[in-house]
Amino acid sequence: MPQNKKEYKMLNCKIDKPIADELDKFTTETGLTKTATVEKALKMYISQFKETGKI
């Protein structure tokens, strides 16, 4: 059975090299893609803001 493709929008951004290096290390260690990692991190960040009203 074919998987449904999710709808997406491209995101291009610049991040500091140390953060990019940590992201590379994290994705290598966990096997997660950069996309999945960034999506999860953004969901957590936005959810926390909605709950607390603080960044």
KEFIFI-179946 format. One record per residue (C-alpha): x negated, z negated, y negated. Coordinates in steps of 0.25 Angstrom, whole numbers, plus 2048, in hexadecimal, padded with zeros to 3 digits. Each point is the difference from the previous one (the first is absolute). Layout:
N
<pt X="X" Z="Z" Y="Y"/>
...
// end
This chain:
55
<pt X="800" Z="800" Y="800"/>
<pt X="7FA" Z="804" Y="7F3"/>
<pt X="7FD" Z="7F5" Y="7F5"/>
<pt X="807" Z="801" Y="7F3"/>
<pt X="7F7" Z="803" Y="7F5"/>
<pt X="801" Z="7F6" Y="7F4"/>
<pt X="802" Z="804" Y="7F2"/>
<pt X="7F4" Z="7FE" Y="7F8"/>
<pt X="7FA" Z="801" Y="7F2"/>
<pt X="7F1" Z="802" Y="7FE"/>
<pt X="7F8" Z="7F5" Y="7F8"/>
<pt X="7F3" Z="803" Y="7FA"/>
<pt X="7F8" Z="7F5" Y="7FA"/>
<pt X="7F2" Z="7FB" Y="7FD"/>
<pt X="7FC" Z="7F3" Y="805"/>
<pt X="7F3" Z="7F8" Y="7FE"/>
<pt X="7F5" Z="803" Y="80B"/>
<pt X="7FF" Z="7F2" Y="805"/>
<pt X="80F" Z="800" Y="803"/>
<pt X="7FF" Z="80E" Y="806"/>
<pt X="7F5" Z="7FB" Y="809"/>
<pt X="808" Z="7F4" Y="804"/>
<pt X="80C" Z="809" Y="803"/>
<pt X="7F7" Z="809" Y="809"/>
<pt X="7FB" Z="7F4" Y="807"/>
<pt X="80E" Z="7FA" Y="802"/>
<pt X="806" Z="80D" Y="806"/>
<pt X="7F4" Z="802" Y="809"/>
<pt X="802" Z="7F2" Y="805"/>
<pt X="80F" Z="800" Y="802"/>
<pt X="802" Z="80F" Y="804"/>
<pt X="80B" Z="801" Y="7F5"/>
<pt X="800" Z="80C" Y="7F7"/>
<pt X="7FD" Z="7FF" Y="7F1"/>
<pt X="80E" Z="804" Y="7FD"/>
<pt X="806" Z="7F5" Y="809"/>
<pt X="7F7" Z="7F6" Y="7FA"/>
<pt X="803" Z="804" Y="7F2"/>
<pt X="80F" Z="800" Y="803"/>
<pt X="800" Z="7F3" Y="806"/>
<pt X="7F8" Z="7FA" Y="7F5"/>
<pt X="809" Z="806" Y="7F5"/>
<pt X="80D" Z="7FB" Y="807"/>
<pt X="7FA" Z="7F2" Y="801"/>
<pt X="7FB" Z="800" Y="7F1"/>
<pt X="80E" Z="805" Y="7FB"/>
<pt X="808" Z="7F6" Y="809"/>
<pt X="7F8" Z="7F5" Y="7FB"/>
<pt X="802" Z="804" Y="7F2"/>
<pt X="80F" Z="801" Y="802"/>
<pt X="800" Z="7F2" Y="807"/>
<pt X="7F8" Z="7F9" Y="7F5"/>
<pt X="800" Z="809" Y="7F4"/>
<pt X="7F1" Z="7FE" Y="7FF"/>
<pt X="7F5" Z="80A" Y="803"/>
// end
